[in-house]
Amino acid sequence: MVTLTACNDEGDLIISNNGPTDVIVDTGDDEVTVDANGGAVFHDYGCTSGDVTVKFAFDQEILLAGPVCPDQQIVIGDGTARVEPISTQQT
């Protein structure tokens, strides 16, 4: 079974690091260090070209199946990483 995700070519790619350590996020095209309890935004990035790798200290890596698109965000915790939908609800 193959699952296809429709991706918008425009929009921001959001990364949130709620974990206690800095991580490196490799989108396949770009690499960024995201500070502990911080975040990063790639403005007008669109979808990643493929999978995303989150690199933690001590050589731990988590591979997130891609592409990741602007209607999703990458959420990083203490040794965890996942892709979540962006909430469209206003608070």
Contacts in CASP RR format, 6 or more apart in sequence:
PFRMAT RR
TARGET T0000
AUTHOR 0000-0000-0000
METHOD contacts of the structure
MODEL  1
MVTLTACNDEGDLIISNNGPTDVIVDTGDDEVTVDANGGAVFHDYGCTSG
DVTVKFAFDQEILLAGPVCPDQQIVIGDGTARVEPISTQQT
5 66 0 8 1.000
5 67 0 8 1.000
5 69 0 8 1.000
7 46 0 8 1.000
7 47 0 8 1.000
7 67 0 8 1.000
7 69 0 8 1.000
7 70 0 8 1.000
8 46 0 8 1.000
8 47 0 8 1.000
8 69 0 8 1.000
8 70 0 8 1.000
8 71 0 8 1.000
9 46 0 8 1.000
9 47 0 8 1.000
10 44 0 8 1.000
10 46 0 8 1.000
10 70 0 8 1.000
11 43 0 8 1.000
11 44 0 8 1.000
11 45 0 8 1.000
11 46 0 8 1.000
11 70 0 8 1.000
12 41 0 8 1.000
12 42 0 8 1.000
12 43 0 8 1.000
12 44 0 8 1.000
12 45 0 8 1.000
12 46 0 8 1.000
12 70 0 8 1.000
13 27 0 8 1.000
13 41 0 8 1.000
13 42 0 8 1.000
13 45 0 8 1.000
13 46 0 8 1.000
13 47 0 8 1.000
13 48 0 8 1.000
13 68 0 8 1.000
13 69 0 8 1.000
13 70 0 8 1.000
13 73 0 8 1.000
13 74 0 8 1.000
14 39 0 8 1.000
14 40 0 8 1.000
14 41 0 8 1.000
14 70 0 8 1.000
14 73 0 8 1.000
14 74 0 8 1.000
14 86 0 8 1.000
15 25 0 8 1.000
15 32 0 8 1.000
15 34 0 8 1.000
15 39 0 8 1.000
15 40 0 8 1.000
15 41 0 8 1.000
15 73 0 8 1.000
15 74 0 8 1.000
15 76 0 8 1.000
16 38 0 8 1.000
16 39 0 8 1.000
16 73 0 8 1.000
16 74 0 8 1.000
16 75 0 8 1.000
16 76 0 8 1.000
17 23 0 8 1.000
17 34 0 8 1.000
17 35 0 8 1.000
17 36 0 8 1.000
17 37 0 8 1.000
17 38 0 8 1.000
17 39 0 8 1.000
17 40 0 8 1.000
17 76 0 8 1.000
17 77 0 8 1.000
18 37 0 8 1.000
18 38 0 8 1.000
18 75 0 8 1.000
18 76 0 8 1.000
18 77 0 8 1.000
18 78 0 8 1.000
19 36 0 8 1.000
19 37 0 8 1.000
19 76 0 8 1.000
19 77 0 8 1.000
19 78 0 8 1.000
19 79 0 8 1.000
20 36 0 8 1.000
20 37 0 8 1.000
20 78 0 8 1.000
21 36 0 8 1.000
21 56 0 8 1.000
21 57 0 8 1.000
21 78 0 8 1.000
22 33 0 8 1.000
22 34 0 8 1.000
22 35 0 8 1.000
22 36 0 8 1.000
22 57 0 8 1.000
23 33 0 8 1.000
23 34 0 8 1.000
23 54 0 8 1.000
23 55 0 8 1.000
23 56 0 8 1.000
23 76 0 8 1.000
23 81 0 8 1.000
24 31 0 8 1.000
24 32 0 8 1.000
24 33 0 8 1.000
24 34 0 8 1.000
24 54 0 8 1.000
24 55 0 8 1.000
25 31 0 8 1.000
25 32 0 8 1.000
25 33 0 8 1.000
25 34 0 8 1.000
25 40 0 8 1.000
25 52 0 8 1.000
25 53 0 8 1.000
25 54 0 8 1.000
25 55 0 8 1.000
25 74 0 8 1.000
25 76 0 8 1.000
26 52 0 8 1.000
26 53 0 8 1.000
26 54 0 8 1.000
26 55 0 8 1.000
27 42 0 8 1.000
27 45 0 8 1.000
27 48 0 8 1.000
27 49 0 8 1.000
27 50 0 8 1.000
27 52 0 8 1.000
27 68 0 8 1.000
28 48 0 8 1.000
28 49 0 8 1.000
28 50 0 8 1.000
28 51 0 8 1.000
28 52 0 8 1.000
28 53 0 8 1.000
29 48 0 8 1.000
29 49 0 8 1.000
30 42 0 8 1.000
32 40 0 8 1.000
32 42 0 8 1.000
34 40 0 8 1.000
34 76 0 8 1.000
45 70 0 8 1.000
46 69 0 8 1.000
46 70 0 8 1.000
47 67 0 8 1.000
47 68 0 8 1.000
47 69 0 8 1.000
47 70 0 8 1.000
48 66 0 8 1.000
48 67 0 8 1.000
48 68 0 8 1.000
48 69 0 8 1.000
49 67 0 8 1.000
50 66 0 8 1.000
50 67 0 8 1.000
50 68 0 8 1.000
51 63 0 8 1.000
51 64 0 8 1.000
51 65 0 8 1.000
51 66 0 8 1.000
52 63 0 8 1.000
52 64 0 8 1.000
52 66 0 8 1.000
52 68 0 8 1.000
52 74 0 8 1.000
52 83 0 8 1.000
53 61 0 8 1.000
53 62 0 8 1.000
53 63 0 8 1.000
53 64 0 8 1.000
54 61 0 8 1.000
54 62 0 8 1.000
54 64 0 8 1.000
54 74 0 8 1.000
54 76 0 8 1.000
54 81 0 8 1.000
55 61 0 8 1.000
56 62 0 8 1.000
56 79 0 8 1.000
60 79 0 8 1.000
62 79 0 8 1.000
62 80 0 8 1.000
62 81 0 8 1.000
64 74 0 8 1.000
64 81 0 8 1.000
64 82 0 8 1.000
64 83 0 8 1.000
65 83 0 8 1.000
66 83 0 8 1.000
68 74 0 8 1.000
68 83 0 8 1.000
70 86 0 8 1.000
71 85 0 8 1.000
71 86 0 8 1.000
72 83 0 8 1.000
72 84 0 8 1.000
72 85 0 8 1.000
72 86 0 8 1.000
73 83 0 8 1.000
73 84 0 8 1.000
73 85 0 8 1.000
73 86 0 8 1.000
74 81 0 8 1.000
74 82 0 8 1.000
74 83 0 8 1.000
75 81 0 8 1.000
75 82 0 8 1.000
75 83 0 8 1.000
75 84 0 8 1.000
END
